Amino acid sequence: MIKILVDHNIEGQAIMLLGTLTSQGWQELLPFEFITLADKGLPYESNDRVVWRYAQENGMILLTENRNMSREDSLE
């Protein structure tokens, strides 16, 4: 099972993506799970480094759109 951590700012897009991938049969070919920050108790204002480390420590792919590029902990 592939675990995908969805950043709070794209939860709506992730729902649409999940629906599309599922309707096209990808879920059967390559099982995956979308997980939100809230699902794991991470505050939506968590900095980039915290989110990235959490994803890495838990073997997750991070799906994000606008992590801040101007801060020291940026994923830039």
A tleap script that builds the chain and sets N, CA, C and O, in Angstrom:
source leaprc.protein.ff14SB
mol = sequence {
  NMET ILE LYS ILE LEU VAL ASP HIE ASN ILE
  GLU GLY GLN ALA ILE MET LEU LEU GLY THR
  LEU THR SER GLN GLY TRP GLN GLU LEU LEU
  PRO PHE GLU PHE ILE THR LEU ALA ASP LYS
  GLY LEU PRO TYR GLU SER ASN ASP ARG VAL
  VAL TRP ARG TYR ALA GLN GLU ASN GLY MET
  ILE LEU LEU THR GLU ASN ARG ASN MET SER
  ARG GLU ASP SER LEU CGLU
}
set mol.1.N position { 0.850 -1.184 0.000 }
set mol.1.CA position { 0.000 0.000 0.000 }
set mol.1.C position { 0.890 1.240 0.000 }
set mol.1.O position { 1.768 1.391 0.850 }
set mol.2.N position { 0.654 2.108 -0.948 }
set mol.2.CA position { 1.371 3.380 -1.031 }
set mol.2.C position { 0.587 4.408 -0.219 }
set mol.2.O position { -0.611 4.597 -0.431 }
set mol.3.N position { 1.267 5.064 0.703 }
set mol.3.CA position { 0.638 6.086 1.536 }
set mol.3.C position { 1.032 7.460 1.015 }
set mol.3.O position { 2.215 7.758 0.845 }
set mol.4.N position { 0.030 8.292 0.766 }
set mol.4.CA position { 0.251 9.630 0.227 }
set mol.4.C position { -0.269 10.645 1.230 }
set mol.4.O position { -1.466 10.697 1.514 }
set mol.5.N position { 0.640 11.452 1.764 }
set mol.5.CA position { 0.280 12.501 2.716 }
set mol.5.C position { -0.137 13.739 1.924 }
set mol.5.O position { 0.647 14.296 1.156 }
set mol.6.N position { -1.385 14.156 2.125 }
set mol.6.CA position { -1.957 15.282 1.385 }
set mol.6.C position { -1.891 16.532 2.251 }
set mol.6.O position { -2.440 16.565 3.352 }
set mol.7.N position { -1.221 17.550 1.749 }
set mol.7.CA position { -1.127 18.819 2.462 }
set mol.7.C position { -2.512 19.466 2.529 }
set mol.7.O position { -3.335 19.274 1.634 }
set mol.8.N position { -2.761 20.221 3.579 }
set mol.8.CA position { -4.091 20.779 3.829 }
set mol.8.C position { -4.590 21.684 2.709 }
set mol.8.O position { -5.798 21.782 2.496 }
set mol.9.N position { -3.689 22.347 1.993 }
set mol.9.CA position { -4.106 23.319 0.983 }
set mol.9.C position { -4.609 22.682 -0.311 }
set mol.9.O position { -5.124 23.389 -1.178 }
set mol.10.N position { -4.474 21.368 -0.461 }
set mol.10.CA position { -4.957 20.723 -1.691 }
set mol.10.C position { -5.866 19.528 -1.397 }
set mol.10.O position { -5.973 18.608 -2.207 }
set mol.11.N position { -6.503 19.550 -0.259 }
set mol.11.CA position { -7.389 18.435 0.079 }
set mol.11.C position { -8.516 18.282 -0.943 }
set mol.11.O position { -8.873 17.160 -1.303 }
set mol.12.N position { -9.074 19.388 -1.408 }
set mol.12.CA position { -10.147 19.323 -2.411 }
set mol.12.C position { -9.670 18.704 -3.713 }
set mol.12.O position { -10.350 17.857 -4.292 }
set mol.13.N position { -8.503 19.127 -4.169 }
set mol.13.CA position { -7.944 18.567 -5.396 }
set mol.13.C position { -7.610 17.086 -5.213 }
set mol.13.O position { -7.766 16.287 -6.136 }
set mol.14.N position { -7.150 16.732 -4.014 }
set mol.14.CA position { -6.810 15.336 -3.735 }
set mol.14.C position { -8.048 14.451 -3.806 }
set mol.14.O position { -7.974 13.319 -4.283 }
set mol.15.N position { -9.183 14.956 -3.335 }
set mol.15.CA position { -10.433 14.195 -3.411 }
set mol.15.C position { -10.807 13.951 -4.872 }
set mol.15.O position { -11.206 12.845 -5.235 }
set mol.16.N position { -10.679 14.967 -5.698 }
set mol.16.CA position { -10.978 14.807 -7.126 }
set mol.16.C position { -9.997 13.833 -7.781 }
set mol.16.O position { -10.400 12.985 -8.577 }
set mol.17.N position { -8.720 13.955 -7.448 }
set mol.17.CA position { -7.701 13.053 -7.996 }
set mol.17.C position { -7.976 11.619 -7.574 }
set mol.17.O position { -7.894 10.702 -8.391 }
set mol.18.N position { -8.299 11.425 -6.315 }
set mol.18.CA position { -8.611 10.090 -5.814 }
set mol.18.C position { -9.799 9.493 -6.571 }
set mol.18.O position { -9.768 8.324 -6.956 }
set mol.19.N position { -10.833 10.288 -6.781 }
set mol.19.CA position { -11.994 9.813 -7.531 }
set mol.19.C position { -11.643 9.413 -8.948 }
set mol.19.O position { -12.109 8.388 -9.444 }
set mol.20.N position { -10.825 10.216 -9.597 }
set mol.20.CA position { -10.419 9.920 -10.969 }
set mol.20.C position { -9.575 8.657 -11.025 }
set mol.20.O position { -9.829 7.770 -11.840 }
set mol.21.N position { -8.565 8.573 -10.154 }
set mol.21.CA position { -7.693 7.393 -10.156 }
set mol.21.C position { -8.467 6.116 -9.841 }
set mol.21.O position { -8.218 5.068 -10.437 }
set mol.22.N position { -9.398 6.211 -8.911 }
set mol.22.CA position { -10.199 5.048 -8.533 }
set mol.22.C position { -11.120 4.629 -9.678 }
set mol.22.O position { -11.235 3.442 -9.983 }
set mol.23.N position { -11.773 5.602 -10.311 }
set mol.23.CA position { -12.702 5.276 -11.401 }
set mol.23.C position { -11.986 4.698 -12.617 }
set mol.23.O position { -12.592 3.986 -13.418 }
set mol.24.N position { -10.708 5.002 -12.753 }
set mol.24.CA position { -9.928 4.491 -13.876 }
set mol.24.C position { -9.236 3.166 -13.557 }
set mol.24.O position { -8.530 2.614 -14.401 }
set mol.25.N position { -9.437 2.658 -12.348 }
set mol.25.CA position { -8.904 1.354 -11.994 }
set mol.25.C position { -7.496 1.343 -11.412 }
set mol.25.O position { -6.932 0.273 -11.184 }
set mol.26.N position { -6.928 2.507 -11.170 }
set mol.26.CA position { -5.558 2.560 -10.645 }
set mol.26.C position { -5.462 1.981 -9.243 }
set mol.26.O position { -4.435 1.405 -8.883 }
set mol.27.N position { -6.507 2.124 -8.450 }
set mol.27.CA position { -6.516 1.620 -7.070 }
set mol.27.C position { -6.325 0.101 -7.048 }
set mol.27.O position { -5.689 -0.430 -6.138 }
set mol.28.N position { -6.866 -0.592 -8.033 }
set mol.28.CA position { -6.716 -2.046 -8.123 }
set mol.28.C position { -5.326 -2.439 -8.598 }
set mol.28.O position { -4.772 -3.444 -8.154 }
set mol.29.N position { -4.770 -1.651 -9.495 }
set mol.29.CA position { -3.446 -1.926 -10.044 }
set mol.29.C position { -2.340 -1.608 -9.048 }
set mol.29.O position { -1.387 -2.372 -8.897 }
set mol.30.N position { -2.476 -0.489 -8.379 }
set mol.30.CA position { -1.449 -0.008 -7.464 }
set mol.30.C position { -2.134 0.573 -6.229 }
set mol.30.O position { -2.440 1.765 -6.202 }
set mol.31.N position { -2.377 -0.246 -5.210 }
set mol.31.CA position { -3.119 0.215 -4.038 }
set mol.31.C position { -2.451 1.424 -3.351 }
set mol.31.O position { -1.247 1.424 -3.096 }
set mol.32.N position { -3.247 2.426 -3.068 }
set mol.32.CA position { -2.738 3.623 -2.409 }
set mol.32.C position { -3.780 4.156 -1.443 }
set mol.32.O position { -4.960 3.812 -1.517 }
set mol.33.N position { -3.315 5.003 -0.538 }
set mol.33.CA position { -4.183 5.620 0.467 }
set mol.33.C position { -3.807 7.084 0.582 }
set mol.33.O position { -2.631 7.413 0.741 }
set mol.34.N position { -4.791 7.965 0.503 }
set mol.34.CA position { -4.567 9.385 0.721 }
set mol.34.C position { -4.803 9.666 2.200 }
set mol.34.O position { -5.819 9.250 2.758 }
set mol.35.N position { -3.879 10.363 2.830 }
set mol.35.CA position { -3.934 10.665 4.254 }
set mol.35.C position { -3.738 12.168 4.427 }
set mol.35.O position { -2.821 12.742 3.838 }
set mol.36.N position { -4.575 12.803 5.217 }
set mol.36.CA position { -4.432 14.243 5.446 }
set mol.36.C position { -3.590 14.506 6.694 }
set mol.36.O position { -3.365 13.611 7.509 }
set mol.37.N position { -3.138 15.733 6.824 }
set mol.37.CA position { -2.406 16.126 8.026 }
set mol.37.C position { -3.288 15.925 9.253 }
set mol.37.O position { -2.824 15.450 10.289 }
set mol.38.N position { -4.562 16.288 9.129 }
set mol.38.CA position { -5.497 16.136 10.252 }
set mol.38.C position { -5.654 14.670 10.651 }
set mol.38.O position { -5.778 14.357 11.835 }
set mol.39.N position { -5.647 13.771 9.663 }
set mol.39.CA position { -5.750 12.335 9.964 }
set mol.39.C position { -4.644 11.889 10.921 }
set mol.39.O position { -4.840 10.987 11.735 }
set mol.40.N position { -3.503 12.522 10.813 }
set mol.40.CA position { -2.339 12.149 11.617 }
set mol.40.C position { -2.081 13.100 12.775 }
set mol.40.O position { -1.062 12.990 13.458 }
set mol.41.N position { -3.002 14.034 12.998 }
set mol.41.CA position { -2.873 14.947 14.128 }
set mol.41.C position { -1.839 16.042 13.928 }
set mol.41.O position { -1.382 16.647 14.897 }
set mol.42.N position { -1.467 16.303 12.684 }
set mol.42.CA position { -0.514 17.377 12.397 }
set mol.42.C position { -1.272 18.676 12.164 }
set mol.42.O position { -2.198 18.699 11.354 }
set mol.43.N position { -0.911 19.755 12.846 }
set mol.43.CA position { -1.585 21.039 12.620 }
set mol.43.C position { -1.366 21.522 11.186 }
set mol.43.O position { -0.292 21.325 10.619 }
set mol.44.N position { -2.384 22.154 10.603 }
set mol.44.CA position { -2.249 22.616 9.225 }
set mol.44.C position { -1.144 23.652 9.066 }
set mol.44.O position { -0.623 23.836 7.966 }
set mol.45.N position { -0.778 24.333 10.156 }
set mol.45.CA position { 0.291 25.345 10.064 }
set mol.45.C position { 1.683 24.754 10.309 }
set mol.45.O position { 2.649 25.501 10.469 }
set mol.46.N position { 1.795 23.433 10.341 }
set mol.46.CA position { 3.107 22.795 10.521 }
set mol.46.C position { 4.069 23.294 9.454 }
set mol.46.O position { 3.694 23.457 8.293 }
set mol.47.N position { 5.321 23.537 9.859 }
set mol.47.CA position { 6.276 24.041 8.877 }
set mol.47.C position { 6.720 22.919 7.936 }
set mol.47.O position { 6.490 21.739 8.198 }
set mol.48.N position { 7.352 23.312 6.851 }
set mol.48.CA position { 7.752 22.378 5.802 }
set mol.48.C position { 8.599 21.231 6.342 }
set mol.48.O position { 8.383 20.070 5.995 }
set mol.49.N position { 9.558 21.567 7.187 }
set mol.49.CA position { 10.472 20.549 7.708 }
set mol.49.C position { 9.728 19.479 8.504 }
set mol.49.O position { 10.039 18.294 8.381 }
set mol.50.N position { 8.749 19.878 9.318 }
set mol.50.CA position { 7.968 18.932 10.114 }
set mol.50.C position { 7.164 18.006 9.199 }
set mol.50.O position { 7.155 16.789 9.387 }
set mol.51.N position { 6.493 18.590 8.213 }
set mol.51.CA position { 5.677 17.793 7.293 }
set mol.51.C position { 6.556 16.834 6.495 }
set mol.51.O position { 6.228 15.655 6.362 }
set mol.52.N position { 7.659 17.328 5.969 }
set mol.52.CA position { 8.568 16.489 5.174 }
set mol.52.C position { 9.136 15.349 6.018 }
set mol.52.O position { 9.144 14.198 5.583 }
set mol.53.N position { 9.599 15.660 7.194 }
set mol.53.CA position { 10.157 14.611 8.061 }
set mol.53.C position { 9.105 13.570 8.424 }
set mol.53.O position { 9.396 12.374 8.447 }
set mol.54.N position { 7.894 14.014 8.706 }
set mol.54.CA position { 6.832 13.072 9.043 }
set mol.54.C position { 6.590 12.121 7.866 }
set mol.54.O position { 6.487 10.908 8.043 }
set mol.55.N position { 6.504 12.684 6.688 }
set mol.55.CA position { 6.287 11.855 5.497 }
set mol.55.C position { 7.440 10.858 5.319 }
set mol.55.O position { 7.203 9.679 5.057 }
set mol.56.N position { 8.663 11.321 5.459 }
set mol.56.CA position { 9.825 10.449 5.287 }
set mol.56.C position { 9.891 9.360 6.352 }
set mol.56.O position { 10.152 8.199 6.039 }
set mol.57.N position { 9.657 9.729 7.596 }
set mol.57.CA position { 9.728 8.762 8.695 }
set mol.57.C position { 8.641 7.695 8.607 }
set mol.57.O position { 8.783 6.609 9.168 }
set mol.58.N position { 7.560 8.009 7.903 }
set mol.58.CA position { 6.447 7.076 7.804 }
set mol.58.C position { 6.280 6.476 6.411 }
set mol.58.O position { 5.245 5.888 6.099 }
set mol.59.N position { 7.303 6.628 5.581 }
set mol.59.CA position { 7.298 6.025 4.249 }
set mol.59.C position { 6.192 6.541 3.348 }
set mol.59.O position { 5.602 5.780 2.582 }
set mol.60.N position { 5.910 7.833 3.438 }
set mol.60.CA position { 4.824 8.433 2.667 }
set mol.60.C position { 5.363 9.306 1.544 }
set mol.60.O position { 6.460 9.859 1.625 }
set mol.61.N position { 4.561 9.412 0.500 }
set mol.61.CA position { 4.807 10.393 -0.550 }
set mol.61.C position { 4.068 11.654 -0.134 }
set mol.61.O position { 2.923 11.581 0.311 }
set mol.62.N position { 4.707 12.809 -0.273 }
set mol.62.CA position { 4.067 14.074 0.097 }
set mol.62.C position { 3.483 14.731 -1.138 }
set mol.62.O position { 4.188 14.974 -2.118 }
set mol.63.N position { 2.184 15.019 -1.085 }
set mol.63.CA position { 1.491 15.719 -2.155 }
set mol.63.C position { 1.166 17.118 -1.636 }
set mol.63.O position { 0.328 17.283 -0.749 }
set mol.64.N position { 1.837 18.121 -2.197 }
set mol.64.CA position { 1.670 19.492 -1.727 }
set mol.64.C position { 1.673 20.442 -2.909 }
set mol.64.O position { 2.045 20.073 -4.022 }
set mol.65.N position { 1.254 21.665 -2.651 }
set mol.65.CA position { 1.192 22.651 -3.728 }
set mol.65.C position { 1.923 23.931 -3.376 }
set mol.65.O position { 2.624 24.479 -4.226 }
set mol.66.N position { 1.789 24.421 -2.174 }
set mol.66.CA position { 2.353 25.746 -1.925 }
set mol.66.C position { 3.120 25.855 -0.614 }
set mol.66.O position { 2.942 26.819 0.131 }
set mol.67.N position { 3.937 24.913 -0.338 }
set mol.67.CA position { 4.780 25.061 0.842 }
set mol.67.C position { 5.605 26.323 0.660 }
set mol.67.O position { 6.051 26.619 -0.449 }
set mol.68.N position { 5.811 27.063 1.726 }
set mol.68.CA position { 6.454 28.371 1.672 }
set mol.68.C position { 7.912 28.271 1.247 }
set mol.68.O position { 8.681 27.502 1.822 }
set mol.69.N position { 8.291 29.058 0.230 }
set mol.69.CA position { 9.671 29.048 -0.255 }
set mol.69.C position { 10.539 30.087 0.415 }
set mol.69.O position { 11.740 30.133 0.152 }
set mol.70.N position { 9.982 30.921 1.270 }
set mol.70.CA position { 10.755 32.032 1.814 }
set mol.70.C position { 11.255 31.813 3.240 }
set mol.70.O position { 11.955 32.665 3.787 }
set mol.71.N position { 10.909 30.702 3.834 }
set mol.71.CA position { 11.326 30.459 5.202 }
set mol.71.C position { 12.527 29.528 5.254 }
set mol.71.O position { 12.836 28.828 4.290 }
set mol.72.N position { 13.195 29.537 6.396 }
set mol.72.CA position { 14.382 28.710 6.590 }
set mol.72.C position { 14.066 27.225 6.438 }
set mol.72.O position { 14.902 26.463 5.954 }
set mol.73.N position { 12.868 26.806 6.845 }
set mol.73.CA position { 12.481 25.397 6.785 }
set mol.73.C position { 11.754 25.044 5.498 }
set mol.73.O position { 11.043 24.040 5.448 }
set mol.74.N position { 11.918 25.838 4.475 }
set mol.74.CA position { 11.231 25.646 3.214 }
set mol.74.C position { 11.651 24.357 2.500 }
set mol.74.O position { 12.784 23.897 2.644 }
set mol.75.N position { 10.729 23.786 1.735 }
set mol.75.CA position { 11.055 22.627 0.898 }
set mol.75.C position { 11.578 23.049 -0.465 }
set mol.75.O position { 11.752 22.214 -1.353 }
set mol.76.N position { 11.827 24.332 -0.632 }
set mol.76.CA position { 12.265 24.907 -1.913 }
set mol.76.C position { 13.345 24.083 -2.556 }
set mol.76.O position { 13.823 24.427 -3.637 }
savepdb mol mol.pdb
quit
